[in-house]
């Protein structure tokens, strides 16, 4: 399987898992609390991913550069990760829309 297809597959699995777990967490909540709780879950997920990516970038910079080059390596890794960050933000927005649509379709 090529790298792009594998990445897409992993992203789709992550989306499905987040949607499933969020629906479980929202069961039994009154309708006025569902949107608030869904936003809370998605924002917590986003912060967790941001923290983990930040840690991984720091480790990569330390591992692959000398002390003098760390600032440059940090900037380059940040630029390189812009596409992934944009995809993750789009993923979060789509998950939010999907969740909110599901609120409207329930009896």
C-alpha positions as CSV (number, residue, x, y, z in Angstrom):
1,X,0.0,0.0,0.0
2,X,1.4,3.4,-0.9
3,X,2.1,6.0,1.8
4,X,-0.7,8.4,0.9
5,X,-3.3,5.6,0.9
6,X,-2.0,4.4,4.3
7,X,-2.1,7.9,5.7
8,X,-5.7,8.4,4.4
9,X,-6.8,5.1,5.8
10,X,-5.4,5.9,9.3
11,X,-7.0,9.3,9.2
12,X,-10.4,7.7,8.3
13,X,-10.0,5.2,11.1
14,X,-9.2,8.0,13.5
15,X,-12.3,10.0,12.3
16,X,-14.5,6.9,12.8
17,X,-13.2,6.2,16.2
18,X,-13.6,9.8,17.4
19,X,-17.2,9.9,16.0
20,X,-18.1,6.6,17.7
21,X,-16.6,7.5,21.1
22,X,-18.2,11.0,21.0
23,X,-21.6,9.6,20.2
24,X,-21.2,7.2,23.2
25,X,-20.3,10.1,25.4
26,X,-23.2,12.2,24.3
27,X,-25.9,9.5,24.9
28,X,-28.4,10.5,27.5
29,X,-27.4,14.2,27.5
30,X,-30.1,16.8,27.0
31,X,-30.0,18.3,23.5
32,X,-28.8,21.7,24.8
33,X,-25.6,20.1,26.3
34,X,-24.7,17.9,23.3
35,X,-23.1,20.6,21.3
36,X,-21.1,21.9,24.2
37,X,-19.9,18.5,25.1
38,X,-19.0,17.6,21.5
39,X,-16.9,20.8,21.2
40,X,-15.2,20.0,24.5
41,X,-14.2,16.6,23.3
42,X,-12.9,17.8,19.9
43,X,-11.0,20.7,21.5
44,X,-9.4,18.2,24.0
45,X,-8.4,15.9,21.2
46,X,-6.9,18.8,19.2
47,X,-4.9,20.0,22.3
48,X,-3.6,16.5,22.9
49,X,-2.5,16.0,19.3
50,X,-0.9,19.5,19.3
51,X,1.1,18.6,22.4
52,X,2.2,15.2,21.0
53,X,3.3,16.7,17.7
54,X,5.2,19.4,19.5
55,X,7.0,16.9,21.6
56,X,7.8,14.8,18.6
57,X,9.1,17.8,16.7
58,X,11.4,18.8,19.6
59,X,12.8,15.2,19.8
60,X,13.4,15.1,16.1
61,X,15.2,18.5,16.2
62,X,17.4,17.4,19.1
63,X,18.1,14.1,17.4
64,X,19.0,15.4,14.0
65,X,20.7,18.7,14.5
66,X,23.6,20.3,16.3
67,X,22.9,22.9,19.0
68,X,23.7,25.8,16.7
69,X,21.2,24.6,14.0
70,X,18.3,23.8,16.3
71,X,16.4,27.1,15.6
72,X,16.6,26.6,11.8
73,X,15.6,22.9,12.1
74,X,12.6,23.9,14.3
75,X,11.5,26.4,11.7
76,X,11.9,23.9,8.9
77,X,10.0,21.2,10.7
78,X,7.2,23.7,11.5
79,X,6.9,24.6,7.8
80,X,7.0,21.0,6.8
81,X,4.2,20.2,9.2
82,X,1.9,23.0,8.0
83,X,0.0,20.7,5.6
84,X,-0.6,18.1,8.3
85,X,-1.8,20.8,10.7
86,X,-4.2,22.1,8.0
87,X,-5.5,18.6,7.4
88,X,-6.0,18.0,11.1
89,X,-8.0,21.3,11.4
90,X,-10.1,20.4,8.4
91,X,-10.7,17.0,10.0
92,X,-11.8,18.6,13.3
93,X,-14.2,20.9,11.4
94,X,-15.7,18.0,9.4
95,X,-16.1,15.9,12.6
96,X,-17.9,18.8,14.3
97,X,-20.2,19.2,11.3
98,X,-21.0,15.5,11.2
99,X,-21.7,15.4,14.9
100,X,-24.0,18.5,14.7
101,X,-25.9,17.0,11.8
102,X,-26.5,13.9,13.8
103,X,-28.1,16.0,16.5
104,X,-30.7,17.3,14.0
105,X,-31.6,13.8,12.8
106,X,-32.4,12.3,16.2
107,X,-36.0,12.2,17.3
